[in-house]
Amino acid sequence: MFLKIIGKSIDGHTGFLVNVLLNIQNKLAAKAVLLFSVSVVFAAVFLVVIGSASEQARARDQALHSAQMLALSTAVTASSATRIGDFEALNDLYLNLRQETGIVGVFIINNQGLVLSTDKGAVLSDHFSQDLALARSALSREVLQHETSDIRFGFAAPIFADTGLVGVLSLAFSPSAILPKFGTHFLGNLWKGLTLIGIIFPLSMLVFGYLFAPLKELIRVTNCAATGDLSARANVSSKDEFGVLAKTINHMLGQMKASIDRAQWLAYGDELTRLANKTAFSERLRQLVDTAKAPGALFLIDLDGFKRLNDAYGQEEGDALLRATARRLREVTGRFTTKLAQSGPVPLPMLARLSGDEFALLAPGCISTSLAQEIAGEIISAISSPLDAAGQPVTLSARIGIAMYPHDASDSKTLLNSVNFAIDVAKDGGGGTWQFFEPSMTHAAIRRITLQNEMRRALRNREFIVYYQPKINVREGTISGCEALVRWQKAPGKILSPGAFIDVAEETGLINEIGDYVLAEACAAAARWAKAGNPCAVAVNVSAVQFSRDNFAQIVNQILEKTGLPHELLELELTESVAMTNPERLLEQVTPLRDRGVRFAIDDFGTGHSSLAYLTRLPFDVFKIDQSFVREMTEDKHARVIVQTILAMAESLGYRTVAEGVETKEHFAFLQLHCCDYVQGYYFSRPVPEADFTALLIKDRQGQARQAQAQEPLDFARSA
């Protein structure tokens, strides 16, 4: 989920950048096209206008030159008629000139300045006065004179004869009549503008492509980033603004890739061991198992005794042990990679750390139980090799659950359940073992879950009841105390002993509620007996789960205060394994209660792995000899030796002793002979409800009052 959020964030940022660059490109392209178009059109129009104006100017010059030539040549022609004053010839000349295009005025003056004309001949323009003045100026100067404007061309050409200057010819032209219009020139030059546009536009596209190439490269890179490819880089080598922007984007993408790689590692990697974490493992498991890509095996690996070592040497040394274990698991996995691929190409195996001291190996290609056993054996052997913790050699062991897929399960969820069932069975078998999943484990697990739910209901309905078994003082033959034992009354007449449910209670944590309930009920019953004048100490078993709570001593004190039972009438029984797991913690928990009078006993002594060096330091008052030794001591000499040794050792250390499981007269006689302090068992009484035990207690106290000397234990047993 975290990576999806990061991916969406990156997509959003890169998508935004792509949009920004596209907007920049579009705006620049629009501006460039607009500016270029205006420039090209302006240049084309300018070219056409300038060309037209040039042609117009050339045409004007040519028209002026033609008019001048016509005036000079006509002056020569008219010299004879002018000299003699031949009006008829002059009129013919006028008529001929009037046929020339553009002439709007024509006349001749003699050397006295008089117009030589008749009504039929001369043509006087609208600017006759100007024409006459120009002609007289030419007469006086004897050279060609001309005046030009937009509306008229005027020429005055001197007429010479043999006798000299005889007159002046005046010609007036209309420019609009002899010059083509500007539009004609414009249309004639329009092809030049169109040709310019046709040439410039393709060239401009090439120029634009070159100019916008860096921007397109930047857009390409950001598009790649938006699709998840953060390794793309912009190849822009220019030193301009695009080059600076490309360098910035490349740096940004590098930072983003580094961040996403780091986030991916944090999401899918275990920081301590550098293995895959539970999230990565779960995804890979679904990919391989749910899609049936490659059959294989799943190994669930649980370290034995790691918590004890972690508590003893500290978290830093514990982390070092986990890292060393991860390295060894990698080495084992690496050695089997080739074997796993012998049946064909398969995905690589995956090693992951799922929790504190729990690892998993997903091995595609492990399709035979023999190969799975070989892998499990190598793992156990590698883990069991000595490690160093704070300069001291330590040894770990492992329990492994194995499930094959698709043989045991065809989906990841069922496969995980199967391998958990297998490792639960492996844990029951002790350390350094492995266990394959078997279908029967599922039925057992269902029964355990059903039992767990029934136990929760039983707690709510107060179906758990407490029975009491007397403890007999061997020397006096009287009841010196009792042990509180829990029973489950599932239905009227159907009562279950602890062996049917106590293991499940400890696994699920329900043992805390059940244990506290039994302790409160036993203390309340003992308080009632004391209040009635029949004080009797009560012993209550404490499980390892209960004792591991930090507030254990506080809970016991609260129950004693609530029930009003004196501390000296309570005895708490701890198993030998609980006592020896962490002696320092045991001292912290036991000493405050023992200082106030609560007694402590080691239950089932002789079945654990006690260190005699600790016995003198443990704050215990009683050794309880396990019933397995008591029942066998009449027939097994080794059991007899063990019982004798425990009794002798306890006496020398000042401990009281209680023998459990006394069922025959011979059992009692042997224990009596070897100075056992207290006994309990079916030979005297089975565990009974509170009311029945109260009756036994009252009867015992009455018997003590009537007799000065205690009855024989055998007689008590019969009367009970």
Buried (B, 14 or more C-beta within 10 A) or exposed (E): EEBEEBBEEBBEBBBEBBEEBBEBBEEBBEEBEEEBEEEBEEBBBEBBBEBBBEBBEEBBEEBBEBBBEBBBEBBEBBBBBBBEEBBEBBBBBBEEBBEBEBBBBBBBBBBEEEBBBEEEBBBBBEBBEBBBBBBBBBBEEEEBBBBBEEEBBBBBBBBBBEEEBBBBBBBBBBBEEBBBEEEBBBEBBBEBBEEBBEEBEEEBEEEBEEBBEBBEBBBBBBBBBBEEEBEBBBEBEEEEEBBEBBEEBBEBBEEBBEBBEEBBBEBBBBEBBEBBBBBBBBEBBEEBBBEEEBBBBBBBBBBBBBBEBBBBBEEEBBEBBBBBBBEBBBEBBEEBEEBBBEBEEBBBBBBBBBEEBBBBBBBBBBBEEEBBEBBBEBBBEBBBEEBEBEEEEBEBBBBBBBBBBEEBBEBBEBBBBBBBBBBBBBBEEEBBBBBBBBEEBBEEBEEBEEBBEBBEEBBEEEBBBBBBBBBBBBBEBBBBBBBBBBBBBBEEEEBBEBEEBBBBBBBBEBBBBBBBBBBBBBBBBBBBBBEEEBBBBBBBBBBBBBBBBEEBBEBBBEBBEEBEBBBEBBBBBBBBBBBBBBBEBBEEBBEEBBEBEBBBBBBBBBBBEBEEEEBEEBBBBBBBBBBBBBBBBBEEEEBBEBBBEBBEBBBEEEBBBBBBBBBBEEBBEBBBEBEBBBBBBEBBBEBBBBEBBBEBBBBBBEBBEEEEEBBEBBEBBEEB
